Amino acid sequence: MSVSKSSLSALTLGAIGVVYGDIGTSVLYAVKEVFGSGHVPFTHDNVYGVLSIFFWTLTVIVSLKYVTLVLRADNHGEGGLVAMLALASQSVKHRPVLRRVLLIVGIFGTCLFYGDGVITPAISVLSAVEGLEVISPNFKKYVIPLTLVILFCLFMVQKRGTAGIGRFFGPITLVWFAVIAGLGVMHIA
C-alpha cells in the first residue's frame, strides 16, 4: 500500500497531536511539582539536573519500552499493552503460576494506563490554563471554570476518534513545540 506525501504529512501531523501532545504538556506540571514543593531548591544546577532526568526518562521509555517492546507486540493486528498481555499469556499457557503472575502484572499495568488516560487530560489542561495567572493574578478565579469548559469540549470531540483529535491538535502541538523550541534557543543564545 503506497501512501502519498500529502497523506503521510497529514498522518504525521495527527500523530504529533495525539502522541507528542501528552509529552509536550507533561513537562508543564512536572517541573512545577518538582520545584513547587520546596524540597528541591530552584538553582541552575537543579534545573539542568531535573530537565536531564525528564529528557533521559522520556528517551529511555520511548526507545526501550515503545520501540523495542510495544511496537513489536502484534496480536493479529492489535497492538499495545493489552496485546502484550495476550501474547505473554499465550506464550506461558503451559505454566499456570507464571501465567497468573503475568496476568496480574498485565492487569495492573492496564489499570495504570487507564488511570493515566483519565487524569492526564485534566492535569495538562489545568496546568496550561494556570499559565493565565502569570499574565495577571486576576485570572485566578477563571482557571477552574475555563478548565472545565475546555475539558468538556475535549471529551465532546473525543467521540470523533483519534484521527479527528489528531487533526485538531496536530497543528496546535506543532506550534507549541515551535514556540518552546524558539524560546529555548533564544535563552540559550
N, C-alpha and C positions, 0 to 999 in steps of 0.2 A: 504494500500500500504506500503510495507516494503522497507526501504532504507538501503543498505549495508553500513558498516562502511567506506569503501573507498569512496563511492559516497557522504556520509554525510561529510566526511573530505574535499572533493573537493568543495561541496556546501558552507561549512563554509569558506574555503579559498577564494572562489569567493565573498562571502558576505563581508569578510574583505576588499577586494579590492574595492568593489563598495560602500558600506555603510560607512565604517570607514575611507576610504581614504580621504574623504572630512573633517571629523572631525580632522584627524591627520595633515592635511595640513593647516587648517584654523588658527591654533594657530600661524603659521609662520607669517602671515601678521597681525593678530590681535594684537600680542604683539608688533610688530614693530610700528603699528599705535598708540597704547596706549602711548608708551614711546617716539616715534619719533616726536610727535607734540610739545613737550616741556611743555605741560600743567601738566603732571604728572611726578614729579621728580623720577629718577631711583634710588630708595633706596630698601634695603632688605624688609622692611615692605610693600612698594608699590608692589613689585614683588609678594610677597606672597598674598597680597590682590587681585591683578589682576588675578593671577592664580586661586585663590579660586573662584572668580566670574566666570571665564571660566568653572571651574570644576562643580560648582553647577548649572550654567546655562545649561550646556550640560546634566547634570544628571537630572535636573528637566524637561527639554524639552523632553529628550528621555523617561524618566519614565512616565511623565504625558501625554504629547501630543501623542507620538507614541504608547506606550504600552497600555495606557488606552483608547485612542480615535481612532487613525488612524488604528491600527491593528484590532480593533473591527468593523470597518466600512466595511461591506461586502454587496456589491450591486450586487448580482447574480454572485459572483466570482471576481468582480472587487473591488479594494481597493484604498486607498489613498485619497487625497484631493478632487478629482472630485467625487469619490463615496460618500464621506461625504456630499458634496454639493447636490448630487442627493437624498440621503436619507433624509437630512434635508428638502429639498424642498417638497418631498413626504409626510413627516410627518406633515407639516403645510399647506397642499394644501387648506384646508378649511378656512385659514386666509390669504387672499391675501396681506395685508400690511406687515405682518411678513414675508411671503414668499418672497416678493420683497426685503426686507431688507436682509434676509439671502442670496438671490441670489447675491446682490451687494457685501456683505461681502465675499461670496464664490468666486466670480469673481475676487475681489481684491486680495484675498489670492492666487488664481491660477496665477494671474499676477506676484505676488511676487515670487512664486515658479518658474515660467518660467524665470523671471529675474535673480534669483539666479542661475538657471541652466546654463544661458549664461555667467554670469560674474565670477562665482566661478572657473571654469577651468582656465580662463585667469589669474585671480589674483593668484591662487595657483601655477600655473606653473611659472609665473613671479617671485613670491616670492621665490620659490625654486631655480630658476636659478640665482637670485640676490645673492644667497649664494656664487657663484663663486667669487664675489667681495671681500669676506672675505679672500679667498685664495690669491688673487692678484688684486689690483686695475686695472691692465692691462686688465682684463676680462670685464670691464665695457662696452666696445664697442661691445662685443659679446652677451650681455644679451638679447637685444630685438630681434636680428636675430635668436638666438638659441631658444628663447621662441616661436617665430612664427613657426619655424620648428617643435618643439615638439607639439604645438597645432594643426598644420596641420596634423601631423601623428596621433594624438589622434582622431581627427574628421574623419580621413580616416578609422580607425579601428572601429569607433563607429557604423558603419553600420552592423557590425557583431553581435550587440546586447549586452545586459548586461552580458550574460554568457561569451562571448569572452573577454570582457573587464575585467570582474572579474577574469577570469583565468590568464590573463596577469598581472593585478595589485595586485592580492591577495598576491603572494609571495613578490612583491616589498613593499607593505604596511606592511606585516608581518616583513620583515627585518627592515623597517623604525621604526616600533614600538619597535622592539627588541633593536635597536641602541639607540633610545631616552630613553628607559627604563634603559638600561645598563649605559648610561651616567648619567642619573638621580641618579641611585643607587650609582654610583661611586662618584658623587659630594656630595650626602647625607652622605656617609661614610666618 
